[in-house]
Amino acid sequence: MRFFLDIAYFLTAVAVSPILVYRVVRYGRYRRGWGQRLGKVSRKDPRKRCIWLQAVSMGEVNAAKTLVAEIERQFGDCEIVISTTTDTGYAQADKVFGGKWQVFYFPFDVSWIIRRAFDRVRPAVCLLMELEVWPNFIFTAHERRIPVVVVNGRISDRSFSRYRRIKHITRAFFSKIDRVLAQTEQYAGRFRELGCPAERVLVTSSLKYDTAQVADRVEGAEALAEQLNLGGKKLWVAGGTGNDEEKIVLDVYKSLVQEPAFSDFRLAVVPRKPERFEEVAQLIEQMGFPLVRYSRLKGTASRASDNSRAVILGDTMGDLRKFYSLAEIILVGRSLVPMGGSDMMEAAALGKCTLFGPHAFNFRQTVEVLLQGRGAIEVRDGADLLATMRKCLSDPAYAKTVARAGQEIIRQNQGATARTMEVLRTLLRGTQDNDAE
């Protein structure tokens, strides 16, 4: 099977290479870490037992924060290495963990590359965040009797539909996963259907509830408010937005600021991907709004002009939570368009009135819990978003009720880290016993 996998990977690489080259040239992506992607990875202290954590991108890296902190506390004799797939994931992992642990790009799932990586890392346990189930990786770990654990496991509707079409193939490697710690019973059922033995699949809830820091303010938010020159004005933040979504948001904002009752609030747009900052800046100006680019204020003593119609563009990385902290209302992006949504837990945990669109299918469990507890509001389209914004701005008590409910829901669902650590303690004890033999 490995031979055919390698052939399939080769043919796929040939097919996507023009797209890859375009992105390298046009956006500067995928320029780093090619040696690591070919398996030339390393550790800081090869004498220690090693826990290998793989997190695809920024969201998975952030979800792993409390887990890594607990591993450090309970297993001080172990080294942790963190691999990521995307450039944004690597940047975030290096920022959060790089000072203490080795961070590298995840090797291509080609058999000889994966074997080289395992020879260099020699992990005692492998932790795969959410759905990082790569066949050659699983086969290699299984051959070497290295436990593989899917942590914070979930399978989206789209991924599940694709996997079901090749279920006879997925069973070959899903059956070799040692533990699946799923976010919900629905996700657990999907892992079982795709080949994971039922006794190895547990429901632990989502780690993101634990990493979502329940707080009323965020460090640095006051300085941001001063630089943005908000002057007590209410702020609406559209965070993690995607293609075609900013146009919908700006149309709604244009309608609102023309009404005298809603003229005294500001809009901040924070696109999810940095390569879209210029595109969104041009759109804001094309629609006739004065533009405030936070990248030109950050780290300076400058302040934004006092223009109530100006739109703030959050064109920096790592500042979204500070923007959220200042917001009265938050629209969680990539949900008004069919892109799967962004994580809305962070917004709810900060006690903000949280809105999202109908396409948050990648976060179904969170959506269901928040809506059931009336801790967030789902809007159908631009017209519904406009009506909801009018309601929230004209009835602050209503918006605050939604915000308080969302924050309480986050509190009630925390605890996945502790349940995950129970499983890891058992597995690490087992690997220690094997080493002793």
N, C-alpha and C positions, 0 to 999 in steps of 0.2 A: 504493500500500500504506500509505503514511503516513496518508492521510486515514482509512482504515478502522481503523488502529491508534488514532488519536486518538478516533474514535467509540467504539471498544471500551473505551479508558481512561475516557472520560466515563461510559459506562454502568456500568462497574465502580465508579467513584467514587460514583455515585448509590446503588448497591446496598450499598456498605460504609459509607456515611456514618453511619448510625445506630450502628454498632459503633464507629466512630471517635469520635463525640461521646460515647458512653458511656465510652470509655477516657480521653478528655480530662477528663471530669467526675469519674469514679470514681477513676482512678489518676494523674491529672495528666500523662499522656503526650501527646506530639505537640503540646505547647504552644509550642515554640520553633522558630525557623528557617523560618517559612513564607515569608519573603521569599527566602531561599536556595533553598527547594524550588521557588520560581517562577522561578528562574534569576538572581536578583540576587546573584551571587557576586562575589568580588573577589580580587585578589592583593596581596602585600606589595611586590613589585618587578617591575612589568610590563616592565622593560627586559631582563630575563633570559629565556633559554629556560625553558620550564615543563614539568614532568612532573606529570601529573594521576594520582593514585592513588585508586581507589575501593575502599573496604572496607566491607562491609555493617554489621557489628556488632563487638562486643568481640573475638571470636575472630579475625576477619580482621585487625583492627587490630593485635593482639598478634603475629600471624604475620608482619606486615610490618615489624616492628622491625629485624631484621638487614638486610633489603633496603634500607630507608630509610637506615640508617647507612652501608651500602656505597655507595649512590648519593651521599650527602653526601661521602664520601671520594673517590670517583672522578670525580664531576661537580660540583665546587665552583662551576662557572660557571652551574649550573642552579638554578631555584627549584622547590620541590616544593609542591604543594597536595594536601591530603588531604580527601576527601569520605566521608561515612558515611551510612547510611540510618536507623539506630535511635538512640534517645536514649542508650542505654548505649554504643553505638559512638562517638557524638559525644563523650560525656564522657571515654571512654578515649583517644580520639585527641587531644582538647584537652589532656589531662593529659600524654600522652607526647610529642606533637609541637607543641602549640599555642604553646609559648614561642618556637619558631623559624620554624614554617611556618603558612601559612593553613589553617584547618580549617573546613569548612562542610558543611551537609546536602546530600546528593545531590539534584539537581533532578528533578522529576517527568519521566518519559520521554514527554513530549508534545512534538511537533515544534517548536513555536514557543518553548517553554521551553528545550529543549535547545539550539536555535540561539542564544538569548540567552546561555546559560551559556558556550557555546564562544566567542562574540564577546568575552566578558569575560575568560575564562581564557586563550584562545589557546595551548593546549598544543602542545608538540612531539611528545609521546608520551603515550598513555593506558594506564595499567596497571589492569586489573580483577582483583581478587582472587577466586580460586576459580571462581565462576560468576555474575558480574555482567554477563551479556550482555543489555543492553537494546537493542531493535531501533532506535529512533530515535537513540539515542546512537551506535550502530555506523554507521548510515547517514550521519549528519552527519559523523562523523570520516572516513569513507571518501570522502565528497564533497570534503572539505577536505585530503585526502591526509595525514591524521594517522594514524600507525600505532597500532593497538590491540593490546595484548598481554594475554591471559589468563594471569595469574601464579598459580602454585600451583593449577593447574586441577583441578577434580574435578566430577563429575556423580553425585549420589547415585542409588540405585536408584529412588527415588520421582520425582525430577526427570527421570531418563532415561525412565521410563515415560510421563510426561506429554509430554515433548518428542517422543517417537517417534510419538505420535498425530497430531501436526501437523508431521511431518518435512518435508512439502512446503513448509511456511511457514518453518520454522527455517533451511532451506538458504539462503533469501534473505538472511539477516543473518549466520549462522555462516560463510558462504563469504567474507565481507568482513573477518573477523578476520585480522590480519596474522601473529600467532604465538599458539600455545597451548602453554604450558609446563605439562604435566600431571604430577600426582603419581605416577601409575602407568601401566603399559601398558594396563590395563583402562580407565581414564579416558580415555587418549589415543584408544583405539578408539571410545569413545562420542562424543567430539568429532568424529572423522572420519565416523562414521555419520550424525551430525546435520548434516553439510555442510561442515565445515572441510577444506580441501585437505590431503591426507596429508602433503605436503612441509612444511607449516607447523606441524605438530604434533610436539612433542618431549617426551620424558620427562625430568624433572629431579629427581624425588623431591619431598618436601614441605618447604616452608620452615619448617614448625613444628618439624622436627627441629633446625633451626639456632637457632630462638628458644627452644627448650626448654633452659634453662640447667642443664647438668649440674653439680650442686653437692650438698654434704652439709648445708649450712646456708644460711639466708636472712637478710639483714639485718633486724633488728627482731624476729626470731623469739624470741630470749631474753626480750625485754621482754614479748612476748605470753604466753609461758609463765609468767612471773612474775605477770602480771595474772590469768591464768586459774587460778593457784594449783594447777598440775598436781602439784607436789611429787613428781616422778619417776614419776607414774602413766603408763601407756601411754594413747595417745590414738588413737581411731578417728575419722576425718573422713569424713563424707559430703558431698562437694563438688559444687556446681552442680546441686542436686537440683530435680526438677520435681513437678508436681501428682501427688498420690496416692503419691509415692515415700517421703516422710518417714514416713508411717504404717507402711510395710513395715520401714523402718530402725528405727523406735522399737519395733516389736513384737519385732524380733530383739534389740535392746538390752535390753528388759525381760526376755526369756528368759535372756540371758547373765548379767546382774547378779544374778539370783536363784540362780545356781550359785556356790558358794563359791570354786571354782577361778578364776572369771572376774570376781570382784567388784571387783578393783583396777584398773579402767580407766575412761576417760571417753569420752563421745561428743560430737562437735561437728558440727552440721548447718549447712551454708552453702547456702541456696537460691540458685538462679541469678538469679532476678528479684527486684529490691527490692520490688516491689509485693506480693510474697507473704510478706514478713517477718512482718507481723502475723498472718496466717493460720497460719503455721507456729508462731509463739509460742503462739497459742491452742491448737493441737493438742498441743504439748508439755505444756502445763499440764493439758489435758483428759485426757491419758493418765497423769496422776499424777506427773509428774517435776518436781522443782524446776527453775526456769529461770534460766539465766545469759545475759543479753543483752550481747553484746560492745559494742554501741553505747553502753551506759551506763558502760563501763569505759574505752573508748578515749579517750586524751587526758587521763585523770585519774590520780590516785595510788591509786585504789581497786583492790581485788583481789576476785576471786570468793570466795564462801564455800567452805569445805572440806567439800563434800558429795559423796560418791562417786557418788551417784545423779543428781546434777544434770546436765542436758543443756545444752550451750553452743550458743547460737544466734549464728552469724556474720552479724549483720544490718548489715554495713557493706560498702562497695564497695572493691575493690582490695586486700583482705587475704587472699584465698584462698590465695595461694602461701605466706604465713607460716603459715597453719593447716596446709597440706600439709607444710611443713618440720618441724613438731612431731609429725606423725602417725607412728604405727607401721604402721597399715594405712589405706588410702584406698579408699573406694568412689566411683567417678566416676559422677555422677548423670545423670538423664534416660535411663537405660539399663535400669532395672528395669521401666519403663513404656515404651510405644511412642512415644518422643519423639525418637529418633535418636541419643541419647548426648551426651556432652560430651567435650572433648579430654582424653585420658588421657596424653599425652606429658609434660606438666608433672609429673604425679605420678611417672611412671616415671623421669624425668630426675633427680628428687631422691632416687632410690634408695629408694623406698617400695614396700612390698608393695601392688600395685594390683589392685583388683577392679572389675569392671563387669558389668552385666546383659546379657541377650540381645538388647537393642534398640538397640545402638550402630551402627545401619546408616549413619549419616552419617560414620562414621570407620572404614569397613570395612578400608581399607588398613592403618591403624595396628593395628587389632584383629588382623588376620591375621599381621602381622609380630611383634607381641608374643606372641601365643599360640604361634606356630611356634617362637619362641625361648624359650618358657616364662618370659617376662618379665612376665606378668600372669595373672590368673585370671578366667575367665568363670563367673558364677553364673546359674542358670536362673530362680530365683524366691526368695521369702523363705525357704523351707525350706532351699534349697541355700545361701543366704547365711548362714543360721544355722550350718549344718554347716561351711562354709568358715571362718567366723570362729572356731569352736571349734578347728579344725585349726591356724589361724595363731596363735592365742593360746596354745595348749598346746604348739606346736612352733615356737618362735622361729627355730630354725635353718632350718626350711622356709621361713618367711616371708622371712628375710633372703636366702635363695638366689634366690627369685623377685624380690626387690627388686634384687639385684645384676645379675641377668640383664637386667631391664628397663632399667636404667641403661646397660648396655653396648650394648644394641640401639639406644638413642638415639644414642650416640656413633658407632656404625658407619654409621648412615643419614644423617649430616649431610653437607652439601656443596651443597644445592640453591641457596643464595644465590649461590655462585660460578658455577654453571652458568647461573643466570638473568642474572647480570651480563654474561656473554659475549654473550648475545643482545641485551641492552640497548645494549651498546657498539656493536654493529653497526648497530642501528636509529638510534641517536642520531647516529652518524657520517653515516648516510644523510640524516637530516633537516637536518644541518648543511650537507651538500653541496647540498641543495635550496634552502636559504636563500641560499647563496652565488650560485646561479644567478639 
